[in-house]
Amino acid sequence: MEHKTYEIYYDEPGDFLEIFFGEPAKCYTEESEPDIFIRKDQETDEVKSIGILSFKKRGAKILNGVLLRINKKLPIQISI
């Protein structure tokens, strides 16, 4: 199910991007690869957020790859 609600947070000093999908829920976090964090709903395993360290350094291409792997889309392009 694709969510209509998104929240985007970027911490410039820490170069950390996090994108939240849908309503908040109790989650657990998996590090899918170094410095890429996927938060999933404890009850449904639905992806609730993705976090990427060193986003600016890695570029938006890393975000597009993560979104593709978790089968999510954003209505906008993100670049910093």
Secondary structure by P-SEA (a helix, b strand, c coil): ccccbbbbbbbccccbbbbbcccccccccccccccbbbbbcccccccccccccccccccaaaaaaaaaaacccccccccc
